[in-house]
Amino acid sequence: MGLTSKKVLALAVLCAVLLFVATVWLWPRLARRNWRAVSGRVGILLATQVALFACVGLAANQAFGFYASWADLFGQETGQGVVVDHAAGGGAGAPLQVVGTQKVRVSGGSMPQLTGQIQKVDIEGRRTRIATPAYVYLPPEYFQSQYRARTFPVAVVLTGYPGTTQALISKLEYPRTAHDLAKKGRMQPMVLVMLRPTLAPPRDTECVDVPGGPQTETFLAKDLPDAVLSHYRVGRGAGSWGVIGDSTGGYCALKLAMHHPERYTAGVGLSAYYKAPIDPTTGDLFHGNRNLRNRADLMWSIKHLPAPETSLLVTSSKHGETDYKSTLKFIEAVKATNKTRIASIILDSGGHNFNTWKREIPPALQWMSGRLMDR
């Protein structure tokens, strides 16, 4: 049974209940003062506490999608690579390969021409040699004959850390939201490329080109667009590409739009922060290089580097988000450039969680749609 299975959660709850009942039932027998009774009390209390913590942890993981599997939880992921066929006649291998499809959870039938389609893909970066799985949402118009000569704008969608790509579909419902908004005429049809910014799991590289390590910024800024362009009918110009993410993904989205306006003309940071943290999950990201560290600090960048020609949208909440004050400071810093455009969504209340981001995603996608062109 998988980590996210409802059966695993149900089994953990059942164990916790049984241990609680056992504690109540056996406590009178364990009330003596000999070492066996004391050991029994400690053991049964410890087992009950562990079971309760397991229930809470499993429930939180199902709600927020922190880890996708037991291997993911224990840092033993497998299956991250892309098989590249170098056999005779096989060429150097495609940078993007479709490995599966799934339906979009909307009404109106099951044909892609009516509901769109989600494709699971494997991507390998030609420059960075980073390999990662991703999901690509193709809108219904992509499959309709009257649009066969049209190219579509692209929104790259990034999770937080550690996050799971599937949560972008099942929890945050990006494809369903994009489908419904386009159907109502509130945004144009767009291709969504959904993935984790955790490209060297379990390490959190914060979308940084680590000296001597994973070149994650280059992958997201260059390899990923090249791979998508090689396979899908999407716009090639900077005006056709945007990037959106939550938490760590939000920081990455803003940084990509600021550092690479030639590719991303719009960036959305949902509950983003503005400076890469250094902690046990990241390791040493900059190896003492002050220029790299400053460049990864978005507040420093907007004040000291040439202002990029791009549009940014940031979100926060007056109550419930720790980034509220830093978000207001970032907005003022961007406004002072008179070049980079800035917009915001500030909720009265909302925590750092899926429920808050689901309230922000529809207006954020509409905002991005208004800044992208199919060219």
N, C-alpha and C positions, 0 to 999 in steps of 0.2 A: 504493500500500500504506500502511495506517494505521500510526501510531506503535506501537500495541499488537499489530500483526500478528506472528504467529510467523514469517512469511516474511521480514519485515524483520530480525528477530533472527538468523535462519538466514543471511541474506545478509551481515550484519555479521560473524558468526563466520567465514563462508567467506572474506571479504575479509581478516580478521585472519590466518587460517591461511596464505593465499596470500602475504601480505606478509611473514610470518615466514619462509616457505620462500624467498621472493625475497631476503630479507636474508642468509640463510645462503649461498645460491647465489652472490650477487653480491659478497659481502664481499671475497673475494680480489681481484676486479677493482677494487675501490674502495679498496684498501690503499695506493695511491700518495699522494704528498704534494703533488700539484698541486691547484689550486682546484676543478677539476671533480670529482675524487675526493672531496675533503672535502665539497663541496656534495651529492654523491650519498649519502655516508654520513649526513649530517645529514637529508637529505630522506627517505631510506628508513626511518631510525629514527623520525623524527617521524610519518611515515605509519603505521608499525606501532603506535606508542603511541596515536595518535588512534583507530585501529581497535579496539585493545584497550579503551580507555576507552568507546568507543561500545557495545561488547558488554556491558560491565559496566553502563553506564547503561541500556541497553534492557532487560537482564535485571532490574535493580532496579525499573524502572518497571513491568514486567509483574508482578513479585511484589507490589509495594506500591501500584500504581495512582496514582502522583503526577500524571501528565498523561494525558488521554484522547486527544489528537490532536496533530498537528504545530502546528496553530493555537493549541491550549492551551499547548503548550510555549513558543512564541514570543510569547505574549501577544496573539494576533490572533484570539481566539475570535469566532465569528459564530453566529447562530441562537439567541441567548439570549433574544430578545424573544418576547412573546406577541402574536399577531394578535388585535385586538379589533374586532369588526364593529360599526360605528356607522351602518350603513345603516338606512333606514326600516324600522321593525318589528323591528330587531335589538336594540333596547335599548342599554344601555351596555356590553354585553359581559359574559360570565361571568368571574368571577375565577379559575375553574379549568376547564380544558378537557382532556379525555382525547384524546391524539393517537396512542395505540397500546397494545397489550397484549402480554404474553408469559407463557409458562407458568412455573410454579414447578417447580424441578428436584427433584421427589420422585416416589416410586413410587405407584401406585394409579390410574393412568389420566390422562386429559388434561382432564376436565371440571372447570370451576371448583368445582362442588358437592363434588368429591372432593379437589382439590388446592389450591384457592384460585386467585388470579390476581394478576399484577403489571400495573398500568396505568401507562403513561408519561403524565405530565400536564404542562401548562404553567400556571403560576400567575402572576397579576399582582396586586400589592398595591394595594388601593384607596386606602390612606392614603399609602404610600411611593412608589407607582408603580414599585417594583422588580419585575422580571419574571425568572422563573427556571424551569428544568425540574426535575422531581422524579419519583420513582417511588412508587406507592402499592401496598402489598401488602394484599389483601383475603383473609381466611381463608375456608376452605370454608364455614363456617357462614353467612357473609354472603350466600351464594347459595342456601341451603337454605330451603325453604318454612316449616319450623317456626320459623325465626328471622326471618321477614320483618318482624315488628313490633319486633325488638330493636335497640337501639343498641349500638355496640361502643366499648370504650376505645381510645385512640390513643397510640402511641408515636412521637414525632418522632425520627428517627435522623439524626445529623449526621456527616459525614466530618471528617477532619483537613484541614490546609492543605498543598498545594493540593487533593489528593485528587480522586477521581472518584466520582460517585454510583453508577455501575455496579459499582464495587468493593464497595459495601455488599451487592450481590446476588451477584456472582461470586466475590469473595475472602472476605468476612466472612460471607456466607451468612445474612444476617438472616432473609429469608423462609423459607428451608428450616429454620432453627433454630426459628423461631416455630411453624411447622407441626408439626414433630416433637414439640416440647415440649407443644403443645396436644393433639396426638393421644394422647400418653402421660398426659394429665391433670395435667401438672406446671405448666401455666399456662393461663390463660383465653384464648380466641381474641381477638386484638387486631389492629387496623388499624395498619400501619406506614407512616409518611410519610417517605421517604428523600430527602435532598438534601444539597448542599454548603452550608456556611456562607459560602463565597466567593461572595457575591451581587453583587459588583461587580468581576468578574475583569478583570485579574489581581491586583487589590489585595486584601490580607488585612485586612479591616476588624475582625476579632476580635469580631464580633457587637456592635459599638458603634454608637450613633447619632452619627455623625461630624458635628460642627457644620458646616453648609453642605455636607454630603456625604451619602453613603448612610445611610439610617436602618435599618440592618440589625437592630438589636435590636427595633425596633417591628415590622418585617416578621415576624420569627419569633415575637414575642409576641402580635401582634394580627392582622396581615394573613393570615398562613399559617393559623391556626385558623379565621378567618372563611371563607377560601376552601374549606377542607376541609369545614366545616360546611354550606356552601352546596350541596355536591354529594354527600356521603356520609352514610350512616346511622350517625352516631357521637354519643357523649355530649357534651352541652353544658357540663356542670358541670366545675369545676376538678378534681374527683375522678376525672374520666375521662381526663385528659391527663398524659402523662409525656414526658420528653425524655432521650435517651441519645446519647453521642458519644465519639469517641476523639481524643486529643491536643487540637488546637484545638477540635474539636467537643465534646470533653469539658469544656473550659473554658467553652464557650458553654452547654452543657447545665446545668452547675452554676449559672452566672450567671442563666440564664432561670428556673430553679426558685427561686432566691433573690430575684430582683427581681420576679418575676411569679407568686407563689404562687396568685393568683386564677385563673390559667390552668393552670400546671404544678404538680401536687401531688407529683411525684417527678422527680428529676434524677440521672442517672448519668454520672460522668466517668471514662472509661477512660484511664488514663495522662494525666490532666488536669494542667494547670498552673493557677495561681491568680492570675495578674496578666498583663494584656495587655502583650505586648512592643512596643517601638517600634523598628522597623528599616526598611530600605529597602522591604520588602514591605508594610508597614503605612502608611508615611507618618506625618504628624502626625494622630493620632486625636483629640486633645483640645483642640488649639489654645490651649494654656495654661490651660485651665479645670481648676483643681485639684479641684473637686467631681466633675467627670466622671471624672477620672483616679482619684480615690479610690474612687468607686462601682464602677469596673471592676476594682478590686483586691479579690478575694473575701475575703482575710484581713482587710483593713481594714473591709470591709462587715460581716462577721460580728461584729467587735469594736465597731463604732461606730454601726451602724444597728440599728433594731428587728429582732429575730430573726424571720424569716419562718416561717409555719406550713407547712412543706414537709418532705419527706424526701429525703435525699441519700445517694448511694452513691459512694464513691471507690475506685479500684483502683491498685495499684502493685506493685513487686517489690523485695525486699530487695537483690537483686543484678541489675543490668542497667538499672534505671530511675534517671534523675537526679532525679526528683521524689519519691523515697521519703521523705526527711526532711521536705520541705515538706508532704507528704501527712499525715504523723503530726502535724505542728503544726496543720494545718487541722482534723484530727479532734478534737484537744484543744480547739481554739477553739470548734468547733461544740458539743461536749459541754458546754462551760461556759455555754452559753445556756439550757440546760434547756428549750428550746422547739423549735428546729429539730432534727429527728431525723437521725442519721448512722449509716451502716453502711459496711463496707469489705471489700474482697477484697485480701489481701496475699499475693502469691506468693513462694516462696523464690527463684525465679529467673525472669527473663523480660525481654526487651528491648522497646524502643519499636517494636513491629511487629505485623503481622497475626497471626502465630502466637500471640503473647501474648494479643491481644484475642479471638481465637477461643476461647481457654480461659476467658475471663471473660464472654463474651456470654451463654451459656446460664444461669449462675446470676444474672446481672444482669437478664435478661428475666424470670426467675422472681420475683426480688425485686420488680421493678416491677409485675408482674402482681398480686402480693399487695396492692398499694397503690392500684390503680385499680379503679373501678367503672363498669359500663355504665349510665350515667344521663344 
